[in-house]
């Protein structure tokens, strides 16, 4: 396979002809079973490297009775214990700053990214220059598959901060040869300036979160600008579910009159675009030669058959500084077998990453994911731009309420019709009833980054149901 070596080495001068569909034609179209043989060999190399270089992995595997030499098949690899994010945080607390799973001399760390730490101790990502370039080359490959080319101007519409997403998109576009415009996001009033700068710079590709793209479209209209006239031809996303959720995807595509591409897994396993679109169809491919992805049963941590649902477990195949070996994501997806009909022979996630196991909530015995509610309400023509999900326990029964902004101009009767219509659809999709409460346009807060729409608050629920005019399913 092209440029297949350990440690990874890339020809930084290489770029395919503009009319070539694949960055690496052999790697991307070879029979999947042949690629799996090479992946197995690489897994053994990575495990031996980690065993020799990382006290964290050596201790973990020794306790489980696992040695890299015992991995003779991909089925054997499923016996390797998964790594939890909580373990990484604890290991960094004990071995600051990068943990005992750092496999290079700390002096080789040239870039630091990480989590915000808003829900606990932040996790530091120590990235060597070799890994930085490996991520850039990997992302360039996936962005090429999306149809992004050197003549494009790519605007990075997410915060230029510790967030890996922004930097991964930036260096991938840069390696591909495109013009990169790191505008960022998050400051008050910046979205209106984003619209102005996009027009001024002739941006043709946008990167950010789906929530921010919808906010951007709404802001453009308020500024008297048709988002479809901004000149974008491609938008690609990560950071949250949405780009493969039909209603969200179609709203973005229609607003900007452009192609929508999904991507993204976890910052810990960058190149996070290893889950990335390979065409204009919904869903993402698992670029298995970048990060080996197993969709697993969340109890046994063994791979589930194609066509079924599970949680992804990731193993980086090109990272040398902080390799991740069977890192449990806690996300939720369904995968399908590789098919040459998709143009690349990788497994496919037709709905992308559509939720997290810990985001799931149970209402009267039914497992419910926020993305399922998003898909229903955002597909309705009366939807006005934002919504909020409120969960609580009224008396002895769990209660689900959904505040939905209605389209400007709807009268009281039309709002009641909206509530009744959405209540019926939610009952059909979720299997339980929901109180749908229409509210005025621009009532709910917008986001410059990732949407947080789920609230569990009994008092707030009571206030909504007392003051709102909603229908009960």
N, C-alpha and C positions, 0 to 999 in steps of 0.2 A: 504494500500500500504506500501511496505517496507520502514521503516524509515521516515514515513510521519508525521511530527510534526511541531509545531510552538512555539517558534523559532526552526529552524532546529537543529537537533542533529544527529550525525553520529557515528557509531561504527568504529573508526579508525583502528581497527584490522581486519575488515571484508575484504575479497577478495574472489570472486567466484572461484570454481575449474577451472583450465585452460581450460578444455574442455566444460565449460558451455557457451552458446552463449550470455546470458544476465547477466548483473550485478545485476539487480533487475527484475527477470522474471515477477512477478505479475504486477508491475508498467508499464512495457514496452509493455506488450501484452494484458492487460485487454481491454474490450470493451471501445471504445472512449467515449461513452456517460456516462459510469460509472466514468471514470476519470474526465470528465467535471464537474460532480457533486462535486467531491472532490476539483477541481480547483476553482469552484465558492465559496465554503466554505473558501478556502485559500485566495481568493481575498478579501473577506469581512474581514478576519483577518488582512491582510496586510493594507487594507484601514483604519480600526479602529486604528491600530498601528500608521500609518502615521498621522491620524487626531489628535491623542493624543500627538505625538512626534515632529511634523514638522509644524512650522508656514507657510511654503511655501505651503504645500498641503491644510492645513486648510483654508488659505486665498483664494486659487484658487478655491476650491470646494464650499466654502461659497458664493463666488461671482457668481458661476454658479448654485446655489440652489441645490447642491448635498451633501448628507450626506451618509456615509457608510451604514447606516441602510436601505437606500432606494434601495440598490442593491439586488434585489431578483432573478435575472437571468443574464446570460451572455449577453442577449440582453439589459438589463438595464445598464450593464457595458459600453456598447458602447456610452452611453450618457455622460460618464465622460469626461471632456475636455482633449484633448491631451496636453502633455508637449513638448515644443520646446527646442532644444539645446540652442538657444539664450536666453531663459528664465533662464536656468541653469547658463549660463555665467553671466547674469545680476544679478542674485540672489547671486552668489558668490562674485561679485564685491561689492555688498551692505552688504554682511555678510561674510567677509573673516574669515578663508581661505576655508571652505568647504560648505558654503551656509546654508540657513535656512531649507534646505531639509535634512540636517544631522539629523538622528533620534537617535543618541547615544551621550553620553558625549564625547567631543573631546578627552579626555584622553584615550578613548577606541580605537581610530584610531592608528593602529600599522603599517600600510603600506600606502604609498602614491604613486599612479601612476597618469597619466594624459595625456592630449594632448600636442602637441609640442608648440601650440600657434603661428604657422607660419602664420595663416590667421586671427589672432586676439588674444584676451585674452585667455590664456590657461585655461583649465578646470581641476581642481584638483579632483582626486578620493580618498576619504578618506575611508580606508578599515579596518574594525575591524578584530581582529583575528578570530572571529566566521565566518565572511564572507569569509576570506581567506581560511579557512578550507572547507566551503561550496562550494566554487569555485573548490577547489582541488578535492573534492569528486564528484562533478558534471562532471568535465572534465574527471576524471578517468572512469566514467561510459560510456561517449561517446567514448573515446579512446578505451575502451574495445570493444564496438560495431564495431569499425573499424578493430578489429582483433589484436590490439597491446597487448602484453602480458609481464609479468614480466621478461622474458628472453631477451627482446629486449634492444638494446642500442639506445636511442633517442637523436639525435642531434638537438638542437634548433638553427636554422640558421637565426635568425632575431635579431635585436639589443636588448641587455639586458639594457634597459633604462627605461624611463617612459612608454614605449609602453606596454600595458597590454597583448598583444598577446604573447610575449615571456614568460612572467611570468606565464600566464595561462597555456601554454603548459608545462612549466617546472614543476609547482606544480601538474598538472594532471598526468604527467608521473611518478613523484615521488610517488604520492599517489597510483598509479596503481602497483607500485613495480618495475618499469623498471629502468635500469641504465640511468641517464640523463647526457647529454654532452652539457653544455650551451656555445657553441662556439661563438654565436653572428654573427654579420655581420656589414659591413659598413666602415671598414677601408681599405685604399688603399693597394692592394695586398693581402688582407685577403682571397679572394676566392680561390686562388691557395693553400693557407695553409689549407683551409677547406677541399679540396680534399685530401691533404696529411694526415690530422688528421682523416678524415673519414676512410681511408684505415687502418691507424695505430690502431684506436680504434675499428674497426669492426662495425661501425654504421649500424643498420638495419632499422631504421625509421628516416625520415627527417621531420622537421617542418620549414616552412617559408612562403614566398609569391610565387605564381606561377612564377612571373617575375624573382625572384632570383634563383629559381630552373632551369629555362632555361639558365640563365647566368652561373650557376654552371656547367651545362652539357657542355656548350660551352667552359668554362675555362678548364674543365677536358680534353677535346679533345686536346686543345692547349698544355696541359701538357703531352700529350701522353698517357692519361688514358681514356679507354672506360668507360663512366659513367654507362653502364649496368654491368660492372664488379666490381663496388664499393660494391656490396653486399646488397644494400637496398632492402627491400621487401615491404615497405609501405612509402608513402609520404602523409602528410596531410597539409592543407593550410588554411590560412585566410588572411585578410588584403586587398584583392582586388578580383574582379571577375577573373575567369580563370579556377579554378579546375573543374567547371561544364560546361565550354564552350568547345564544342566537339574538336575543333582543338587544343586548348591549352592543354586540358586534354590528348589527344592522343599523342602529342609531348612529354610531360613529361613522360607518361607511357612507350612509346617506347624508349626514351632516357635512362631511368634507369631500364627498364625491371621490373617494380614494380607496385603495385596497387596505385591508386591515390584517395585521399579522400578530400572532400570539407568540410568546416566548417566556422563559423564566422558570427557575426552580428555587434554589436557595443560595444566598450569598456565600455560605460556607463551602459550597462546591463549585464556585466559579471555575471555569466558564459557565455561567448560569444559562447562557443561550443554548446549552446542550439539549435543552428542551426548546425547540424552535421550529417555527413554520418553515416548510419547504415548498409551499405553493400558496395560492390564494384561498384554499379550502380551510374551513375551521379546524382547530386542533393543532397539535405539534408533533414533530418527530422526536424520537429518542436517539440522538446522535451518539450511538453506543461506543464509538471509538474515541470520543472525548471524555464522557463520563458514563460509565456502565450503570444502567438503570435497571433495577428489578422492581416490578410492582408486586408487592408481597401481602400476604395475609397479616393483619396487624397483631395477631396472637402468636402464630408460629414463626413469622418472619421468613417464610418460604415463599417462593414465587407462586403467584396464582396463574391459572391458565389464561391464555389470550381470550378476550371477550368478557372478562370479569373484572370486578372492582377491587382495589386494594390501595395500599399506601406505598409511595415510591421509597426505595432505599438506594442510595447513591454511592458510587466509588469513583473517585477521580483517577484518570489514567495519565494525566500530564502534569500534575502538580508535584513539586518537589519540596516546597517549604512547609506547608501544612496539608499533607495529603489527607483526604477523607476516605475511609475504607468502611463501607457498609454503614453510612450515616443515615439514620432514620429521619424521614422528613416530617411525618405526622400529617402530610397532606392526603388528599383523596383524588383518585383518578380511575379511569378504566382504560385498558390498553388493548390494541389489536395487533395481529401478526404483521410482520413486514410484507409488503407487496410491491413488486416492481412497477405496478400501475401508478404509484404515487411519485415515481421518478427517482426515488431513493429507497434503498432496501433496509430501512430502519423500522422498528416498532412504532406504532402510531397511537397517540392519545387523542381521540376524536373530539373530546370536550376540554382538552388541556387539563390544567390543575383547577378543579372547580370547587374546592373547599378544603378545610382542615378538619381532621377528626375532632380536635378540641373546639372547633367553632360550631360543631353540630349541637343542636339542642333538642330535647325531647318534649313534645307536647302531647299529652294523653296517649303515650305509648308509641307515637310516630317519630322517627328520626327525621329531622328537618335541617337542611343546610340553607344559609342565607342566600346563596346563589340561585336556588330554586325560586325563592320569592322575588329576587331581582329580575329574573327572566320573565316572570308573569307580569309584574307591574310595569316594567319598562317597555313591554311590547304593546301596551294599551295606547290607543291614539289620544286618550284624554290625559295621559301622564304629563306632568308639568315640569319635570326636571330633577326631582330628588324625592327620596322617601326615607322612612325610618321604621325599624322593626323593634317592637317593645314586647318583652316577655315578662310575665309575672304569674303569681298564683292568686286568683281572686278570692275564693273561699277554699273549697277542697279541690278545685280543678285548676290546672294550668290554663293561662289565658294568653292568647297571641293577638296583638294589635299591630296594624301597619298604617302609619301615617303616610299619605300619598299626596304630594302637591298636585293640584289639578291644572290643566291647561288654562292660561289666562282667558277670561271671558266666559267660562262656564257658569251658568246660573245654578240656583239651588237644586232644581229638578235634575239637571244634567249631572251635578255632583253626586246626587243620590243614585242615579243610574250608574255612574262610575263605581261607586262603592258596592252596589249590588253585583255589578258585572265582575269586578275583581274578587269579591268574596266568593262568588261561585267558581271562578277559575282557580283560586287558591285552594278551595276545598277539594276540587277535582285533582289538582297536582299534588297537594300535600297530604290529603287524606284526613285533614282536620279543618275545622272552621277558623276563620280569622275575622276580627273586627277591623274593617277598613274605614279609615277616617280621612276624608279629603280635607286638605288645608290649602290656603292661598299660595299662589306661586311666590317663590323666594322666601317662604317661611322658614325652611330648614337650611342649616349651614352647608356651604359648598366646601370643597377641599382642593388644595393645591398639590395634594400628594395622594395618599391611600385613603379610601373611604372607610369610615367606621360607622356602620349603620345599625348595629344591634345594641340595644340597651335593655338591661334587666333591672327594672326599677318599679316597685309596686306603687309608690306614690305618684310617679309620673304617669303610669298607666291609668290610675284613677282619674287624674286630671284630664287626660286625653279623652277618656270615655264620657266624662261629665260635660266637657266643653265642645267636643267635636260632634259633627253630624255624620255618623257613619252607619253602614249597614252591617248586620250580624248574619254570618252564614249559618 
